[in-house]
Structures are given as structure tokens and as C-alpha cells.
Amino acid sequence: MVAQLPDQDTITVRVFRRRFRSTPLGARLARKLAADRLDAWGIPYGSERGDVAALVVGELAANAATHGRVPGRSFEVRMTLRLGYLRVEVSDTRTERRPALVAPQAIAERGRGLFLVSALADAWGVLDRIPVGKTVWAEVSVDEQPPNGPA
């Protein structure tokens, strides 16, 4: 006799992971490739959710390239799409500079990236990275359902 498992819903999980050079060009490339991947996953260019997710990736990548930079080391972007949520994780090898939400001066030209992430993401935080470094993560809800095509 063969035991049958009860019917279960299928959950599709999509993952994108890539390393980039810790430069402004690396941060721009991270945002561009993230937007391309989101579009392939059914979160189109120009949609509100696609633009928000790409902006979050771009801000976290820019912070990693600027503040988390260690000469000769790269940063890594990982996106996971599951059950209507996109989790973005950006890891670098610098441990002594942990991001904090500090209000910039009104005339400052920089320093608003984490405020944007905080305002647009449903949640965000910082984790230690093993063996060295940190990971800044953010979760964004996505209304669009991903297609059942290739990941």
C-alpha cells in the first residue's frame, strides 16, 4: 500500500544572487540587474512595486559601495521573492560601520538613503555576516504574483 500525502499548495521561491565591485558603477549595475530580474519575475519596469523594489536595492547597494567599502572586496546582493514579499539583502565585509537611521541636516546633499528604505520597505534591519561583515536587509511587499515560468 502506498501512502498518499495530502494536497499542498505549491510555493514558488525565486532567488537572485550576485557580487558587485564596491564602486558607484557596481551599485548602479546592481540596481539595473535587480530591475531586470524583477521584470522577468513578473514585477514590471515602471510599476509602483517594481520601482520601489529597485530603489531599495539601489540605496542599499550604494551604501555598501560607499560606506561598507573595503579595498579589493566586493559586496553581494541577494533577492528572494516568496509569497508576495521580496527580501533584499546587501552584504559587505566592513564590520565597524553599521548603518543607523540618523536625520540628515536639511541642506545636506547626502544621507537620506536609509530614510528612503525605511519609508518604502515594510521592514529592514542589520545582521552580522559570518565570517566577517554585515548584511543590511529590507522586505517589500509586492502585489503582483510571479509567473510560473523559469526563475
Phi and psi in radians as a Rosetta constraint file:
Dihedral C 1 N 2 CA 2 C 2 CIRCULARHARMONIC -1.838 0.35
Dihedral N 2 CA 2 C 2 N 3 CIRCULARHARMONIC 2.196 0.35
Dihedral C 2 N 3 CA 3 C 3 CIRCULARHARMONIC -1.350 0.35
Dihedral N 3 CA 3 C 3 N 4 CIRCULARHARMONIC 2.403 0.35
Dihedral C 3 N 4 CA 4 C 4 CIRCULARHARMONIC -1.831 0.35
Dihedral N 4 CA 4 C 4 N 5 CIRCULARHARMONIC 2.397 0.35
Dihedral C 4 N 5 CA 5 C 5 CIRCULARHARMONIC -1.434 0.35
Dihedral N 5 CA 5 C 5 N 6 CIRCULARHARMONIC 2.563 0.35
Dihedral C 5 N 6 CA 6 C 6 CIRCULARHARMONIC -1.146 0.35
Dihedral N 6 CA 6 C 6 N 7 CIRCULARHARMONIC 2.680 0.35
Dihedral C 6 N 7 CA 7 C 7 CIRCULARHARMONIC -1.042 0.35
Dihedral N 7 CA 7 C 7 N 8 CIRCULARHARMONIC 2.385 0.35
Dihedral C 7 N 8 CA 8 C 8 CIRCULARHARMONIC -2.276 0.35
Dihedral N 8 CA 8 C 8 N 9 CIRCULARHARMONIC 2.556 0.35
Dihedral C 8 N 9 CA 9 C 9 CIRCULARHARMONIC -1.223 0.35
Dihedral N 9 CA 9 C 9 N 10 CIRCULARHARMONIC 2.492 0.35
Dihedral C 9 N 10 CA 10 C 10 CIRCULARHARMONIC -1.505 0.35
Dihedral N 10 CA 10 C 10 N 11 CIRCULARHARMONIC 2.302 0.35
Dihedral C 10 N 11 CA 11 C 11 CIRCULARHARMONIC -1.954 0.35
Dihedral N 11 CA 11 C 11 N 12 CIRCULARHARMONIC 2.152 0.35
Dihedral C 11 N 12 CA 12 C 12 CIRCULARHARMONIC -1.661 0.35
Dihedral N 12 CA 12 C 12 N 13 CIRCULARHARMONIC 2.184 0.35
Dihedral C 12 N 13 CA 13 C 13 CIRCULARHARMONIC -2.008 0.35
Dihedral N 13 CA 13 C 13 N 14 CIRCULARHARMONIC 2.256 0.35
Dihedral C 13 N 14 CA 14 C 14 CIRCULARHARMONIC -1.976 0.35
Dihedral N 14 CA 14 C 14 N 15 CIRCULARHARMONIC 2.408 0.35
Dihedral C 14 N 15 CA 15 C 15 CIRCULARHARMONIC -2.331 0.35
Dihedral N 15 CA 15 C 15 N 16 CIRCULARHARMONIC 2.351 0.35
Dihedral C 15 N 16 CA 16 C 16 CIRCULARHARMONIC -2.196 0.35
Dihedral N 16 CA 16 C 16 N 17 CIRCULARHARMONIC 2.305 0.35
Dihedral C 16 N 17 CA 17 C 17 CIRCULARHARMONIC -2.535 0.35
Dihedral N 17 CA 17 C 17 N 18 CIRCULARHARMONIC 2.270 0.35
Dihedral C 17 N 18 CA 18 C 18 CIRCULARHARMONIC -2.761 0.35
Dihedral N 18 CA 18 C 18 N 19 CIRCULARHARMONIC 2.582 0.35
Dihedral C 18 N 19 CA 19 C 19 CIRCULARHARMONIC -1.727 0.35
Dihedral N 19 CA 19 C 19 N 20 CIRCULARHARMONIC 2.586 0.35
Dihedral C 19 N 20 CA 20 C 20 CIRCULARHARMONIC -2.354 0.35
Dihedral N 20 CA 20 C 20 N 21 CIRCULARHARMONIC 2.667 0.35
Dihedral C 20 N 21 CA 21 C 21 CIRCULARHARMONIC -1.177 0.35
Dihedral N 21 CA 21 C 21 N 22 CIRCULARHARMONIC 2.517 0.35
Dihedral C 21 N 22 CA 22 C 22 CIRCULARHARMONIC -1.409 0.35
Dihedral N 22 CA 22 C 22 N 23 CIRCULARHARMONIC 1.228 0.35
Dihedral C 22 N 23 CA 23 C 23 CIRCULARHARMONIC -2.418 0.35
Dihedral N 23 CA 23 C 23 N 24 CIRCULARHARMONIC 2.865 0.35
Dihedral C 23 N 24 CA 24 C 24 CIRCULARHARMONIC -0.999 0.35
Dihedral N 24 CA 24 C 24 N 25 CIRCULARHARMONIC -0.645 0.35
Dihedral C 24 N 25 CA 25 C 25 CIRCULARHARMONIC -1.119 0.35
Dihedral N 25 CA 25 C 25 N 26 CIRCULARHARMONIC -0.689 0.35
Dihedral C 25 N 26 CA 26 C 26 CIRCULARHARMONIC -1.077 0.35
Dihedral N 26 CA 26 C 26 N 27 CIRCULARHARMONIC -0.708 0.35
Dihedral C 26 N 27 CA 27 C 27 CIRCULARHARMONIC -1.149 0.35
Dihedral N 27 CA 27 C 27 N 28 CIRCULARHARMONIC -0.738 0.35
Dihedral C 27 N 28 CA 28 C 28 CIRCULARHARMONIC -1.130 0.35
Dihedral N 28 CA 28 C 28 N 29 CIRCULARHARMONIC -0.717 0.35
Dihedral C 28 N 29 CA 29 C 29 CIRCULARHARMONIC -1.113 0.35
Dihedral N 29 CA 29 C 29 N 30 CIRCULARHARMONIC -0.681 0.35
Dihedral C 29 N 30 CA 30 C 30 CIRCULARHARMONIC -1.034 0.35
Dihedral N 30 CA 30 C 30 N 31 CIRCULARHARMONIC -0.804 0.35
Dihedral C 30 N 31 CA 31 C 31 CIRCULARHARMONIC -1.115 0.35
Dihedral N 31 CA 31 C 31 N 32 CIRCULARHARMONIC -0.752 0.35
Dihedral C 31 N 32 CA 32 C 32 CIRCULARHARMONIC -1.109 0.35
Dihedral N 32 CA 32 C 32 N 33 CIRCULARHARMONIC -0.826 0.35
Dihedral C 32 N 33 CA 33 C 33 CIRCULARHARMONIC -1.181 0.35
Dihedral N 33 CA 33 C 33 N 34 CIRCULARHARMONIC -0.596 0.35
Dihedral C 33 N 34 CA 34 C 34 CIRCULARHARMONIC -1.100 0.35
Dihedral N 34 CA 34 C 34 N 35 CIRCULARHARMONIC -0.781 0.35
Dihedral C 34 N 35 CA 35 C 35 CIRCULARHARMONIC -1.091 0.35
Dihedral N 35 CA 35 C 35 N 36 CIRCULARHARMONIC -0.694 0.35
Dihedral C 35 N 36 CA 36 C 36 CIRCULARHARMONIC -1.086 0.35
Dihedral N 36 CA 36 C 36 N 37 CIRCULARHARMONIC -0.774 0.35
Dihedral C 36 N 37 CA 37 C 37 CIRCULARHARMONIC -1.173 0.35
Dihedral N 37 CA 37 C 37 N 38 CIRCULARHARMONIC -0.732 0.35
Dihedral C 37 N 38 CA 38 C 38 CIRCULARHARMONIC -1.043 0.35
Dihedral N 38 CA 38 C 38 N 39 CIRCULARHARMONIC -0.724 0.35
Dihedral C 38 N 39 CA 39 C 39 CIRCULARHARMONIC -1.070 0.35
Dihedral N 39 CA 39 C 39 N 40 CIRCULARHARMONIC -0.747 0.35
Dihedral C 39 N 40 CA 40 C 40 CIRCULARHARMONIC -1.129 0.35
Dihedral N 40 CA 40 C 40 N 41 CIRCULARHARMONIC -0.498 0.35
Dihedral C 40 N 41 CA 41 C 41 CIRCULARHARMONIC -1.483 0.35
Dihedral N 41 CA 41 C 41 N 42 CIRCULARHARMONIC 0.039 0.35
Dihedral C 41 N 42 CA 42 C 42 CIRCULARHARMONIC 1.672 0.35
Dihedral N 42 CA 42 C 42 N 43 CIRCULARHARMONIC 0.230 0.35
Dihedral C 42 N 43 CA 43 C 43 CIRCULARHARMONIC -1.954 0.35
Dihedral N 43 CA 43 C 43 N 44 CIRCULARHARMONIC 1.594 0.35
Dihedral C 43 N 44 CA 44 C 44 CIRCULARHARMONIC -1.222 0.35
Dihedral N 44 CA 44 C 44 N 45 CIRCULARHARMONIC 2.710 0.35
Dihedral C 44 N 45 CA 45 C 45 CIRCULARHARMONIC -0.945 0.35
Dihedral N 45 CA 45 C 45 N 46 CIRCULARHARMONIC 2.455 0.35
Dihedral C 45 N 46 CA 46 C 46 CIRCULARHARMONIC 1.426 0.35
Dihedral N 46 CA 46 C 46 N 47 CIRCULARHARMONIC -0.168 0.35
Dihedral C 46 N 47 CA 47 C 47 CIRCULARHARMONIC -1.369 0.35
Dihedral N 47 CA 47 C 47 N 48 CIRCULARHARMONIC 2.733 0.35
Dihedral C 47 N 48 CA 48 C 48 CIRCULARHARMONIC -1.020 0.35
Dihedral N 48 CA 48 C 48 N 49 CIRCULARHARMONIC -0.842 0.35
Dihedral C 48 N 49 CA 49 C 49 CIRCULARHARMONIC -1.150 0.35
Dihedral N 49 CA 49 C 49 N 50 CIRCULARHARMONIC -0.670 0.35
Dihedral C 49 N 50 CA 50 C 50 CIRCULARHARMONIC -1.122 0.35
Dihedral N 50 CA 50 C 50 N 51 CIRCULARHARMONIC -0.737 0.35
Dihedral C 50 N 51 CA 51 C 51 CIRCULARHARMONIC -1.177 0.35
Dihedral N 51 CA 51 C 51 N 52 CIRCULARHARMONIC -0.709 0.35
Dihedral C 51 N 52 CA 52 C 52 CIRCULARHARMONIC -1.113 0.35
Dihedral N 52 CA 52 C 52 N 53 CIRCULARHARMONIC -0.819 0.35
Dihedral C 52 N 53 CA 53 C 53 CIRCULARHARMONIC -1.097 0.35
Dihedral N 53 CA 53 C 53 N 54 CIRCULARHARMONIC -0.753 0.35
Dihedral C 53 N 54 CA 54 C 54 CIRCULARHARMONIC -1.129 0.35
Dihedral N 54 CA 54 C 54 N 55 CIRCULARHARMONIC -0.665 0.35
Dihedral C 54 N 55 CA 55 C 55 CIRCULARHARMONIC -1.129 0.35
Dihedral N 55 CA 55 C 55 N 56 CIRCULARHARMONIC -0.741 0.35
Dihedral C 55 N 56 CA 56 C 56 CIRCULARHARMONIC -1.080 0.35
Dihedral N 56 CA 56 C 56 N 57 CIRCULARHARMONIC -0.813 0.35
Dihedral C 56 N 57 CA 57 C 57 CIRCULARHARMONIC -1.034 0.35
Dihedral N 57 CA 57 C 57 N 58 CIRCULARHARMONIC -0.806 0.35
Dihedral C 57 N 58 CA 58 C 58 CIRCULARHARMONIC -1.062 0.35
Dihedral N 58 CA 58 C 58 N 59 CIRCULARHARMONIC -0.754 0.35
Dihedral C 58 N 59 CA 59 C 59 CIRCULARHARMONIC -1.192 0.35
Dihedral N 59 CA 59 C 59 N 60 CIRCULARHARMONIC -0.760 0.35
Dihedral C 59 N 60 CA 60 C 60 CIRCULARHARMONIC -1.170 0.35
Dihedral N 60 CA 60 C 60 N 61 CIRCULARHARMONIC -0.663 0.35
Dihedral C 60 N 61 CA 61 C 61 CIRCULARHARMONIC -1.169 0.35
Dihedral N 61 CA 61 C 61 N 62 CIRCULARHARMONIC -0.721 0.35
Dihedral C 61 N 62 CA 62 C 62 CIRCULARHARMONIC -1.100 0.35
Dihedral N 62 CA 62 C 62 N 63 CIRCULARHARMONIC -0.700 0.35
Dihedral C 62 N 63 CA 63 C 63 CIRCULARHARMONIC -1.107 0.35
Dihedral N 63 CA 63 C 63 N 64 CIRCULARHARMONIC -0.734 0.35
Dihedral C 63 N 64 CA 64 C 64 CIRCULARHARMONIC -1.124 0.35
Dihedral N 64 CA 64 C 64 N 65 CIRCULARHARMONIC -0.724 0.35
Dihedral C 64 N 65 CA 65 C 65 CIRCULARHARMONIC -1.240 0.35
Dihedral N 65 CA 65 C 65 N 66 CIRCULARHARMONIC -0.533 0.35
Dihedral C 65 N 66 CA 66 C 66 CIRCULARHARMONIC -1.596 0.35
Dihedral N 66 CA 66 C 66 N 67 CIRCULARHARMONIC -0.954 0.35
Dihedral C 66 N 67 CA 67 C 67 CIRCULARHARMONIC -1.688 0.35
Dihedral N 67 CA 67 C 67 N 68 CIRCULARHARMONIC -0.413 0.35
Dihedral C 67 N 68 CA 68 C 68 CIRCULARHARMONIC -1.746 0.35
Dihedral N 68 CA 68 C 68 N 69 CIRCULARHARMONIC 0.138 0.35
Dihedral C 68 N 69 CA 69 C 69 CIRCULARHARMONIC -1.189 0.35
Dihedral N 69 CA 69 C 69 N 70 CIRCULARHARMONIC 2.282 0.35
Dihedral C 69 N 70 CA 70 C 70 CIRCULARHARMONIC -2.162 0.35
Dihedral N 70 CA 70 C 70 N 71 CIRCULARHARMONIC 2.169 0.35
Dihedral C 70 N 71 CA 71 C 71 CIRCULARHARMONIC -0.898 0.35
Dihedral N 71 CA 71 C 71 N 72 CIRCULARHARMONIC 2.293 0.35
Dihedral C 71 N 72 CA 72 C 72 CIRCULARHARMONIC 1.455 0.35
Dihedral N 72 CA 72 C 72 N 73 CIRCULARHARMONIC -0.017 0.35
Dihedral C 72 N 73 CA 73 C 73 CIRCULARHARMONIC -1.973 0.35
Dihedral N 73 CA 73 C 73 N 74 CIRCULARHARMONIC 2.636 0.35
Dihedral C 73 N 74 CA 74 C 74 CIRCULARHARMONIC -1.814 0.35
Dihedral N 74 CA 74 C 74 N 75 CIRCULARHARMONIC 3.042 0.35
Dihedral C 74 N 75 CA 75 C 75 CIRCULARHARMONIC -2.056 0.35
Dihedral N 75 CA 75 C 75 N 76 CIRCULARHARMONIC 2.805 0.35
Dihedral C 75 N 76 CA 76 C 76 CIRCULARHARMONIC -2.157 0.35
Dihedral N 76 CA 76 C 76 N 77 CIRCULARHARMONIC 2.395 0.35
Dihedral C 76 N 77 CA 77 C 77 CIRCULARHARMONIC -1.952 0.35
Dihedral N 77 CA 77 C 77 N 78 CIRCULARHARMONIC 2.319 0.35
Dihedral C 77 N 78 CA 78 C 78 CIRCULARHARMONIC -2.300 0.35
Dihedral N 78 CA 78 C 78 N 79 CIRCULARHARMONIC 2.225 0.35
Dihedral C 78 N 79 CA 79 C 79 CIRCULARHARMONIC -2.089 0.35
Dihedral N 79 CA 79 C 79 N 80 CIRCULARHARMONIC 2.349 0.35
Dihedral C 79 N 80 CA 80 C 80 CIRCULARHARMONIC -2.230 0.35
Dihedral N 80 CA 80 C 80 N 81 CIRCULARHARMONIC 2.146 0.35
Dihedral C 80 N 81 CA 81 C 81 CIRCULARHARMONIC -1.889 0.35
Dihedral N 81 CA 81 C 81 N 82 CIRCULARHARMONIC 2.118 0.35
Dihedral C 81 N 82 CA 82 C 82 CIRCULARHARMONIC -2.699 0.35
Dihedral N 82 CA 82 C 82 N 83 CIRCULARHARMONIC 2.247 0.35
Dihedral C 82 N 83 CA 83 C 83 CIRCULARHARMONIC 0.873 0.35
Dihedral N 83 CA 83 C 83 N 84 CIRCULARHARMONIC 0.812 0.35
Dihedral C 83 N 84 CA 84 C 84 CIRCULARHARMONIC 1.407 0.35
Dihedral N 84 CA 84 C 84 N 85 CIRCULARHARMONIC 0.108 0.35
Dihedral C 84 N 85 CA 85 C 85 CIRCULARHARMONIC -2.172 0.35
Dihedral N 85 CA 85 C 85 N 86 CIRCULARHARMONIC 2.432 0.35
Dihedral C 85 N 86 CA 86 C 86 CIRCULARHARMONIC -1.893 0.35
Dihedral N 86 CA 86 C 86 N 87 CIRCULARHARMONIC 2.177 0.35
Dihedral C 86 N 87 CA 87 C 87 CIRCULARHARMONIC -1.858 0.35
Dihedral N 87 CA 87 C 87 N 88 CIRCULARHARMONIC 2.189 0.35
Dihedral C 87 N 88 CA 88 C 88 CIRCULARHARMONIC -1.916 0.35
Dihedral N 88 CA 88 C 88 N 89 CIRCULARHARMONIC 2.246 0.35
Dihedral C 88 N 89 CA 89 C 89 CIRCULARHARMONIC -2.219 0.35
Dihedral N 89 CA 89 C 89 N 90 CIRCULARHARMONIC 2.225 0.35
Dihedral C 89 N 90 CA 90 C 90 CIRCULARHARMONIC -2.133 0.35
Dihedral N 90 CA 90 C 90 N 91 CIRCULARHARMONIC 2.109 0.35
Dihedral C 90 N 91 CA 91 C 91 CIRCULARHARMONIC -2.007 0.35
Dihedral N 91 CA 91 C 91 N 92 CIRCULARHARMONIC 2.435 0.35
Dihedral C 91 N 92 CA 92 C 92 CIRCULARHARMONIC -2.332 0.35
Dihedral N 92 CA 92 C 92 N 93 CIRCULARHARMONIC 3.046 0.35
Dihedral C 92 N 93 CA 93 C 93 CIRCULARHARMONIC -1.747 0.35
Dihedral N 93 CA 93 C 93 N 94 CIRCULARHARMONIC 0.135 0.35
Dihedral C 93 N 94 CA 94 C 94 CIRCULARHARMONIC -1.632 0.35
Dihedral N 94 CA 94 C 94 N 95 CIRCULARHARMONIC 2.192 0.35
Dihedral C 94 N 95 CA 95 C 95 CIRCULARHARMONIC -1.753 0.35
Dihedral N 95 CA 95 C 95 N 96 CIRCULARHARMONIC -0.496 0.35
Dihedral C 95 N 96 CA 96 C 96 CIRCULARHARMONIC -1.417 0.35
Dihedral N 96 CA 96 C 96 N 97 CIRCULARHARMONIC -0.152 0.35
Dihedral C 96 N 97 CA 97 C 97 CIRCULARHARMONIC -2.001 0.35
Dihedral N 97 CA 97 C 97 N 98 CIRCULARHARMONIC 1.561 0.35
Dihedral C 97 N 98 CA 98 C 98 CIRCULARHARMONIC -1.592 0.35
Dihedral N 98 CA 98 C 98 N 99 CIRCULARHARMONIC 2.322 0.35
Dihedral C 98 N 99 CA 99 C 99 CIRCULARHARMONIC -1.153 0.35
Dihedral N 99 CA 99 C 99 N 100 CIRCULARHARMONIC 2.500 0.35
Dihedral C 99 N 100 CA 100 C 100 CIRCULARHARMONIC -2.455 0.35
Dihedral N 100 CA 100 C 100 N 101 CIRCULARHARMONIC 2.633 0.35
Dihedral C 100 N 101 CA 101 C 101 CIRCULARHARMONIC -1.505 0.35
Dihedral N 101 CA 101 C 101 N 102 CIRCULARHARMONIC 1.652 0.35
Dihedral C 101 N 102 CA 102 C 102 CIRCULARHARMONIC -2.065 0.35
Dihedral N 102 CA 102 C 102 N 103 CIRCULARHARMONIC 2.247 0.35
Dihedral C 102 N 103 CA 103 C 103 CIRCULARHARMONIC -1.140 0.35
Dihedral N 103 CA 103 C 103 N 104 CIRCULARHARMONIC 2.191 0.35
Dihedral C 103 N 104 CA 104 C 104 CIRCULARHARMONIC -1.337 0.35
Dihedral N 104 CA 104 C 104 N 105 CIRCULARHARMONIC 2.769 0.35
Dihedral C 104 N 105 CA 105 C 105 CIRCULARHARMONIC -1.180 0.35
Dihedral N 105 CA 105 C 105 N 106 CIRCULARHARMONIC 2.669 0.35
Dihedral C 105 N 106 CA 106 C 106 CIRCULARHARMONIC -1.015 0.35
Dihedral N 106 CA 106 C 106 N 107 CIRCULARHARMONIC -0.586 0.35
Dihedral C 106 N 107 CA 107 C 107 CIRCULARHARMONIC -1.671 0.35
Dihedral N 107 CA 107 C 107 N 108 CIRCULARHARMONIC 0.033 0.35
Dihedral C 107 N 108 CA 108 C 108 CIRCULARHARMONIC -1.145 0.35
Dihedral N 108 CA 108 C 108 N 109 CIRCULARHARMONIC 2.462 0.35
Dihedral C 108 N 109 CA 109 C 109 CIRCULARHARMONIC -1.586 0.35
Dihedral N 109 CA 109 C 109 N 110 CIRCULARHARMONIC -0.152 0.35
Dihedral C 109 N 110 CA 110 C 110 CIRCULARHARMONIC -2.357 0.35
Dihedral N 110 CA 110 C 110 N 111 CIRCULARHARMONIC 3.027 0.35
Dihedral C 110 N 111 CA 111 C 111 CIRCULARHARMONIC 1.696 0.35
Dihedral N 111 CA 111 C 111 N 112 CIRCULARHARMONIC 0.283 0.35
Dihedral C 111 N 112 CA 112 C 112 CIRCULARHARMONIC -1.903 0.35
Dihedral N 112 CA 112 C 112 N 113 CIRCULARHARMONIC 0.023 0.35
Dihedral C 112 N 113 CA 113 C 113 CIRCULARHARMONIC -1.040 0.35
Dihedral N 113 CA 113 C 113 N 114 CIRCULARHARMONIC -0.851 0.35
Dihedral C 113 N 114 CA 114 C 114 CIRCULARHARMONIC -1.225 0.35
Dihedral N 114 CA 114 C 114 N 115 CIRCULARHARMONIC -0.473 0.35
Dihedral C 114 N 115 CA 115 C 115 CIRCULARHARMONIC -1.140 0.35
Dihedral N 115 CA 115 C 115 N 116 CIRCULARHARMONIC -0.690 0.35
Dihedral C 115 N 116 CA 116 C 116 CIRCULARHARMONIC -1.120 0.35
Dihedral N 116 CA 116 C 116 N 117 CIRCULARHARMONIC -0.811 0.35
Dihedral C 116 N 117 CA 117 C 117 CIRCULARHARMONIC -1.049 0.35
Dihedral N 117 CA 117 C 117 N 118 CIRCULARHARMONIC -0.791 0.35
Dihedral C 117 N 118 CA 118 C 118 CIRCULARHARMONIC -1.080 0.35
Dihedral N 118 CA 118 C 118 N 119 CIRCULARHARMONIC -0.677 0.35
Dihedral C 118 N 119 CA 119 C 119 CIRCULARHARMONIC -1.293 0.35
Dihedral N 119 CA 119 C 119 N 120 CIRCULARHARMONIC -0.590 0.35
Dihedral C 119 N 120 CA 120 C 120 CIRCULARHARMONIC -1.644 0.35
Dihedral N 120 CA 120 C 120 N 121 CIRCULARHARMONIC -0.513 0.35
Dihedral C 120 N 121 CA 121 C 121 CIRCULARHARMONIC -1.508 0.35
Dihedral N 121 CA 121 C 121 N 122 CIRCULARHARMONIC 2.676 0.35
Dihedral C 121 N 122 CA 122 C 122 CIRCULARHARMONIC -1.294 0.35
Dihedral N 122 CA 122 C 122 N 123 CIRCULARHARMONIC -0.523 0.35
Dihedral C 122 N 123 CA 123 C 123 CIRCULARHARMONIC -2.788 0.35
Dihedral N 123 CA 123 C 123 N 124 CIRCULARHARMONIC 2.705 0.35
Dihedral C 123 N 124 CA 124 C 124 CIRCULARHARMONIC -2.727 0.35
Dihedral N 124 CA 124 C 124 N 125 CIRCULARHARMONIC 2.832 0.35
Dihedral C 124 N 125 CA 125 C 125 CIRCULARHARMONIC -3.030 0.35
Dihedral N 125 CA 125 C 125 N 126 CIRCULARHARMONIC -3.051 0.35
Dihedral C 125 N 126 CA 126 C 126 CIRCULARHARMONIC -2.277 0.35
Dihedral N 126 CA 126 C 126 N 127 CIRCULARHARMONIC 2.353 0.35
Dihedral C 126 N 127 CA 127 C 127 CIRCULARHARMONIC -2.174 0.35
Dihedral N 127 CA 127 C 127 N 128 CIRCULARHARMONIC 2.618 0.35
Dihedral C 127 N 128 CA 128 C 128 CIRCULARHARMONIC -1.212 0.35
Dihedral N 128 CA 128 C 128 N 129 CIRCULARHARMONIC 2.552 0.35
Dihedral C 128 N 129 CA 129 C 129 CIRCULARHARMONIC -1.935 0.35
Dihedral N 129 CA 129 C 129 N 130 CIRCULARHARMONIC 2.331 0.35
Dihedral C 129 N 130 CA 130 C 130 CIRCULARHARMONIC -1.709 0.35
Dihedral N 130 CA 130 C 130 N 131 CIRCULARHARMONIC 2.267 0.35
Dihedral C 130 N 131 CA 131 C 131 CIRCULARHARMONIC -1.550 0.35
Dihedral N 131 CA 131 C 131 N 132 CIRCULARHARMONIC -0.330 0.35
Dihedral C 131 N 132 CA 132 C 132 CIRCULARHARMONIC -2.626 0.35
Dihedral N 132 CA 132 C 132 N 133 CIRCULARHARMONIC 2.528 0.35
Dihedral C 132 N 133 CA 133 C 133 CIRCULARHARMONIC 1.930 0.35
Dihedral N 133 CA 133 C 133 N 134 CIRCULARHARMONIC -2.800 0.35
Dihedral C 133 N 134 CA 134 C 134 CIRCULARHARMONIC -2.551 0.35
Dihedral N 134 CA 134 C 134 N 135 CIRCULARHARMONIC 2.812 0.35
Dihedral C 134 N 135 CA 135 C 135 CIRCULARHARMONIC -2.216 0.35
Dihedral N 135 CA 135 C 135 N 136 CIRCULARHARMONIC 2.174 0.35
Dihedral C 135 N 136 CA 136 C 136 CIRCULARHARMONIC -1.757 0.35
Dihedral N 136 CA 136 C 136 N 137 CIRCULARHARMONIC 2.227 0.35
Dihedral C 136 N 137 CA 137 C 137 CIRCULARHARMONIC -2.157 0.35
Dihedral N 137 CA 137 C 137 N 138 CIRCULARHARMONIC 2.718 0.35
Dihedral C 137 N 138 CA 138 C 138 CIRCULARHARMONIC -2.577 0.35
Dihedral N 138 CA 138 C 138 N 139 CIRCULARHARMONIC 2.569 0.35
Dihedral C 138 N 139 CA 139 C 139 CIRCULARHARMONIC -2.084 0.35
Dihedral N 139 CA 139 C 139 N 140 CIRCULARHARMONIC 2.341 0.35
Dihedral C 139 N 140 CA 140 C 140 CIRCULARHARMONIC -2.237 0.35
Dihedral N 140 CA 140 C 140 N 141 CIRCULARHARMONIC 2.279 0.35
Dihedral C 140 N 141 CA 141 C 141 CIRCULARHARMONIC -1.343 0.35
Dihedral N 141 CA 141 C 141 N 142 CIRCULARHARMONIC 2.480 0.35
Dihedral C 141 N 142 CA 142 C 142 CIRCULARHARMONIC -2.171 0.35
Dihedral N 142 CA 142 C 142 N 143 CIRCULARHARMONIC 2.158 0.35
Dihedral C 142 N 143 CA 143 C 143 CIRCULARHARMONIC -1.268 0.35
Dihedral N 143 CA 143 C 143 N 144 CIRCULARHARMONIC -0.619 0.35
Dihedral C 143 N 144 CA 144 C 144 CIRCULARHARMONIC -1.214 0.35
Dihedral N 144 CA 144 C 144 N 145 CIRCULARHARMONIC 2.481 0.35
Dihedral C 144 N 145 CA 145 C 145 CIRCULARHARMONIC -1.573 0.35
Dihedral N 145 CA 145 C 145 N 146 CIRCULARHARMONIC 2.339 0.35
Dihedral C 145 N 146 CA 146 C 146 CIRCULARHARMONIC -1.200 0.35
Dihedral N 146 CA 146 C 146 N 147 CIRCULARHARMONIC 2.582 0.35
Dihedral C 146 N 147 CA 147 C 147 CIRCULARHARMONIC -1.265 0.35
Dihedral N 147 CA 147 C 147 N 148 CIRCULARHARMONIC 2.914 0.35
Dihedral C 147 N 148 CA 148 C 148 CIRCULARHARMONIC -1.598 0.35
Dihedral N 148 CA 148 C 148 N 149 CIRCULARHARMONIC 0.330 0.35
Dihedral C 148 N 149 CA 149 C 149 CIRCULARHARMONIC -1.362 0.35
Dihedral N 149 CA 149 C 149 N 150 CIRCULARHARMONIC -2.956 0.35
Dihedral C 149 N 150 CA 150 C 150 CIRCULARHARMONIC -1.149 0.35
Dihedral N 150 CA 150 C 150 N 151 CIRCULARHARMONIC 2.635 0.35
